[in-house]
């Protein structure tokens, strides 16, 4: 999976893990951690990566 697709997927799963309900939320959390482990993404790199892509998505939506 290329970096852009992975980053987009992580953001979507993270959002679902934060906003989902019940089993949906639990499944998203498990999938999120599984992908981090699969692609060997550590906590610091993950936080930097997610901040960067959240900023890009906000700019696309016109949010400063």
Biotite code that builds the C-alpha atoms (Angstrom):
import biotite.structure as struc

atoms = struc.array([
    struc.Atom([0.000, 0.000, 0.000], chain_id="A", res_id=1, res_name="UNK", atom_name="CA", element="C"),
    struc.Atom([1.481, 3.376, -0.893], chain_id="A", res_id=2, res_name="UNK", atom_name="CA", element="C"),
    struc.Atom([2.040, 5.971, 1.822], chain_id="A", res_id=3, res_name="UNK", atom_name="CA", element="C"),
    struc.Atom([-0.836, 8.253, 0.827], chain_id="A", res_id=4, res_name="UNK", atom_name="CA", element="C"),
    struc.Atom([-3.380, 5.433, 0.880], chain_id="A", res_id=5, res_name="UNK", atom_name="CA", element="C"),
    struc.Atom([-2.081, 4.150, 4.188], chain_id="A", res_id=6, res_name="UNK", atom_name="CA", element="C"),
    struc.Atom([-2.178, 7.611, 5.745], chain_id="A", res_id=7, res_name="UNK", atom_name="CA", element="C"),
    struc.Atom([-5.709, 8.241, 4.511], chain_id="A", res_id=8, res_name="UNK", atom_name="CA", element="C"),
    struc.Atom([-6.826, 4.858, 5.815], chain_id="A", res_id=9, res_name="UNK", atom_name="CA", element="C"),
    struc.Atom([-5.249, 5.480, 9.222], chain_id="A", res_id=10, res_name="UNK", atom_name="CA", element="C"),
    struc.Atom([-6.999, 8.842, 9.495], chain_id="A", res_id=11, res_name="UNK", atom_name="CA", element="C"),
    struc.Atom([-10.378, 7.367, 8.614], chain_id="A", res_id=12, res_name="UNK", atom_name="CA", element="C"),
    struc.Atom([-9.971, 4.482, 11.035], chain_id="A", res_id=13, res_name="UNK", atom_name="CA", element="C"),
    struc.Atom([-8.755, 6.835, 13.763], chain_id="A", res_id=14, res_name="UNK", atom_name="CA", element="C"),
    struc.Atom([-11.825, 9.029, 13.266], chain_id="A", res_id=15, res_name="UNK", atom_name="CA", element="C"),
    struc.Atom([-14.108, 5.999, 13.465], chain_id="A", res_id=16, res_name="UNK", atom_name="CA", element="C"),
    struc.Atom([-12.319, 4.814, 16.607], chain_id="A", res_id=17, res_name="UNK", atom_name="CA", element="C"),
    struc.Atom([-12.883, 8.225, 18.194], chain_id="A", res_id=18, res_name="UNK", atom_name="CA", element="C"),
    struc.Atom([-16.492, 8.761, 17.068], chain_id="A", res_id=19, res_name="UNK", atom_name="CA", element="C"),
    struc.Atom([-17.890, 5.272, 16.569], chain_id="A", res_id=20, res_name="UNK", atom_name="CA", element="C"),
    struc.Atom([-20.183, 3.472, 18.970], chain_id="A", res_id=21, res_name="UNK", atom_name="CA", element="C"),
    struc.Atom([-20.002, 0.045, 20.564], chain_id="A", res_id=22, res_name="UNK", atom_name="CA", element="C"),
    struc.Atom([-18.582, -2.739, 18.424], chain_id="A", res_id=23, res_name="UNK", atom_name="CA", element="C"),
    struc.Atom([-17.858, -0.349, 15.552], chain_id="A", res_id=24, res_name="UNK", atom_name="CA", element="C"),
    struc.Atom([-15.527, 1.658, 17.766], chain_id="A", res_id=25, res_name="UNK", atom_name="CA", element="C"),
    struc.Atom([-13.816, -1.428, 19.191], chain_id="A", res_id=26, res_name="UNK", atom_name="CA", element="C"),
    struc.Atom([-13.251, -2.922, 15.738], chain_id="A", res_id=27, res_name="UNK", atom_name="CA", element="C"),
    struc.Atom([-11.769, 0.367, 14.490], chain_id="A", res_id=28, res_name="UNK", atom_name="CA", element="C"),
    struc.Atom([-9.362, 0.541, 17.430], chain_id="A", res_id=29, res_name="UNK", atom_name="CA", element="C"),
    struc.Atom([-8.197, -3.031, 16.799], chain_id="A", res_id=30, res_name="UNK", atom_name="CA", element="C"),
    struc.Atom([-7.762, -2.390, 13.067], chain_id="A", res_id=31, res_name="UNK", atom_name="CA", element="C"),
    struc.Atom([-5.868, 0.850, 13.748], chain_id="A", res_id=32, res_name="UNK", atom_name="CA", element="C"),
    struc.Atom([-3.357, -0.884, 16.023], chain_id="A", res_id=33, res_name="UNK", atom_name="CA", element="C"),
    struc.Atom([-3.059, -3.834, 13.648], chain_id="A", res_id=34, res_name="UNK", atom_name="CA", element="C"),
    struc.Atom([-2.106, -1.513, 10.779], chain_id="A", res_id=35, res_name="UNK", atom_name="CA", element="C"),
    struc.Atom([0.421, 0.350, 12.937], chain_id="A", res_id=36, res_name="UNK", atom_name="CA", element="C"),
    struc.Atom([2.065, -2.944, 13.798], chain_id="A", res_id=37, res_name="UNK", atom_name="CA", element="C"),
    struc.Atom([1.877, -4.335, 10.245], chain_id="A", res_id=38, res_name="UNK", atom_name="CA", element="C"),
    struc.Atom([3.599, -1.298, 8.732], chain_id="A", res_id=39, res_name="UNK", atom_name="CA", element="C"),
    struc.Atom([5.971, -0.885, 11.710], chain_id="A", res_id=40, res_name="UNK", atom_name="CA", element="C"),
    struc.Atom([4.845, 2.628, 12.582], chain_id="A", res_id=41, res_name="UNK", atom_name="CA", element="C"),
    struc.Atom([5.966, 3.751, 16.050], chain_id="A", res_id=42, res_name="UNK", atom_name="CA", element="C"),
    struc.Atom([4.037, 6.120, 18.312], chain_id="A", res_id=43, res_name="UNK", atom_name="CA", element="C"),
    struc.Atom([6.094, 9.252, 17.572], chain_id="A", res_id=44, res_name="UNK", atom_name="CA", element="C"),
    struc.Atom([6.066, 8.714, 13.812], chain_id="A", res_id=45, res_name="UNK", atom_name="CA", element="C"),
    struc.Atom([2.339, 7.986, 13.935], chain_id="A", res_id=46, res_name="UNK", atom_name="CA", element="C"),
    struc.Atom([1.557, 11.197, 15.824], chain_id="A", res_id=47, res_name="UNK", atom_name="CA", element="C"),
    struc.Atom([3.659, 13.277, 13.415], chain_id="A", res_id=48, res_name="UNK", atom_name="CA", element="C"),
    struc.Atom([2.109, 11.578, 10.404], chain_id="A", res_id=49, res_name="UNK", atom_name="CA", element="C"),
    struc.Atom([-1.463, 11.999, 11.610], chain_id="A", res_id=50, res_name="UNK", atom_name="CA", element="C"),
    struc.Atom([-0.940, 15.651, 12.557], chain_id="A", res_id=51, res_name="UNK", atom_name="CA", element="C"),
    struc.Atom([0.452, 16.360, 9.087], chain_id="A", res_id=52, res_name="UNK", atom_name="CA", element="C"),
    struc.Atom([-2.412, 14.687, 7.270], chain_id="A", res_id=53, res_name="UNK", atom_name="CA", element="C"),
    struc.Atom([-5.093, 16.149, 9.506], chain_id="A", res_id=54, res_name="UNK", atom_name="CA", element="C"),
    struc.Atom([-3.638, 19.569, 8.676], chain_id="A", res_id=55, res_name="UNK", atom_name="CA", element="C"),
    struc.Atom([-3.775, 18.783, 4.951], chain_id="A", res_id=56, res_name="UNK", atom_name="CA", element="C"),
    struc.Atom([-7.361, 17.575, 5.164], chain_id="A", res_id=57, res_name="UNK", atom_name="CA", element="C"),
    struc.Atom([-8.384, 20.681, 7.106], chain_id="A", res_id=58, res_name="UNK", atom_name="CA", element="C"),
    struc.Atom([-6.807, 22.926, 4.468], chain_id="A", res_id=59, res_name="UNK", atom_name="CA", element="C"),
    struc.Atom([-8.705, 21.090, 1.727], chain_id="A", res_id=60, res_name="UNK", atom_name="CA", element="C"),
    struc.Atom([-11.909, 21.758, 3.655], chain_id="A", res_id=61, res_name="UNK", atom_name="CA", element="C"),
    struc.Atom([-11.023, 25.415, 4.186], chain_id="A", res_id=62, res_name="UNK", atom_name="CA", element="C"),
    struc.Atom([-10.302, 25.069, 7.902], chain_id="A", res_id=63, res_name="UNK", atom_name="CA", element="C"),
    struc.Atom([-7.224, 27.057, 9.019], chain_id="A", res_id=64, res_name="UNK", atom_name="CA", element="C"),
])
